[in-house]
Amino acid sequence: MKHQGTQGPASGAESVIRFEDVTKRFGEKAVLDKLSLEVVRGETLCIMGPSGTGKSVTLRHIIGLMKPDSGSIFVGGHEMSTIKPDDLRDLRRRMGYLFQDGALINWLSVGDNIALPLRETTDLTEAEILDRVNAKLELVKLDGAFDKFPNEISGGMRKRVGLARALITDPEIVLYDEPNSGLDPETSQGVDRLIRELANTLDITSVVVTHLVSCIRVVADRVLLLEAGNTVVDCSPEDFISSSHPRVKRFLGKDPD
Amino acid sequence: MNPLRSVRQFSANIGYVVDLFLQVCLRLNHVWKRRVLITEHLYVSGVKVVHVVLLVGFFMGMVVSLQTGLELSRIGQQDQIGTIVAVSMTREMGPFITATIIAATVGSSLAAEIGTMAVSDELAALEVLSIDAKSFLVVPRMVTVAIICPLLTVICDPIGIFGGAFVAQAQLNVGLQLYFDSAIDALQTPGAFFPFPKDVYGGLFKSFVFGLLIASISCSAGMRTTGGALGVGNATRQAVRDSIIAIIISNYFMTWFLYQR
């Protein structure tokens, strides 16, 4: 149930991701409780909320790593509960996912990690793959890191490598799971600017799970606050930061009184 | 613990292992594509445990030689030590010891490696990237273990026989010539399936099956790991325990099939 101060996506725009009364339980606990949301093409939605309120679970439902107990999820025109395996593979090729810790394959070099989706799922020549990998490394400002291994680079660099890998197939939708976690403020700002730049230049539809107000200031078109698996507030980042909603004020560390 | 739940869990484990094995069989045409990974695993899983196989095989041959030699000496049949050590090593001890070493070293490492990937979202990342984890991770590992198990047995068998010879000469006063003549004579029985000594290829067949069992059980334990570092520890322990149980049980049935039918 949305509360006061709701905005929702721009009316008339093409819906890319849509949740309809989605419920997901782990044992007795409903992590998502009749959650409904919509993301339109080219939009960047930031999902905020206290830990354990279903933010990452929401992302995992979007990419099909989890299936809902009830309700429907539509991504790119496909209903995720009934999607065929081949269609799911095709859909995932149009999507990118940045995991919290990058989830890099630790025995592959940075370059091989980024090249992996292309080597495994396309017929591109090795020269074409290397060109694309170098372009993505340049995009995330990691040129020269091709031969390094994940355990030889910092957390921020791992995250940027994860981003380069998520972008290597030129996805239309990118999901970011806490892109700033574990990063120093300067690196964190760099990642935020990169996400914004990608959304602007490549017209990517993005969903970003974050705890940071500094992140939503830079990347968000719309902010959604989740609590107990449902939406508390859905509004623009400016409205969110200046919201008088007691739950938002409490979440942002302001005294609600 | 609820016994019904344990039975259900046990059945689920077996079902998952069988399913994984069949899934890998369906992907055997990916072996050429994975040749680089297979070569790397052959080095890590094979070459790096050769010294362990050599050491354990040598001492196991010594133990068999000493135990049987002492009993045979009492009835004046110590000339047969070479026969007994050669047959024991090629039929049973060589394949079994090699498989146990591989379960403890390579199997545990496979479960820990894949289990760590599972708990650090690397398997989820492969799925999200539409990469077939069974082809990418399991095929090279299963092929590798199925190859190294018989290969290391080929090394373990003769080193055990040499270990037995050392004890026979030093402690039981059986000459090396006599020992090796009786050992070679014992391994002359031709097999029904191949024109090689039956004891040798029977043992290598067992090793091949042990390798498949170790890889299937260890990879499936890794793939189903949940719960962080504790989960990885549990998966590793389960992989080694289940592999050794499977080796012993399958050994009985293969021995029956090869030698008593």
Interface residues (C-beta under 8 A of the other chain):
Chain A: R60 I63 L65 R89 R92 R93 M95 Y97 F99 Q100 D101 A103 L104 I105 N106 L116 P117 E120 T121 R165
Chain B: M117 S120 D121 E122 A124 A125 L126 E127 V128 L129 S130 I131 D132 F136
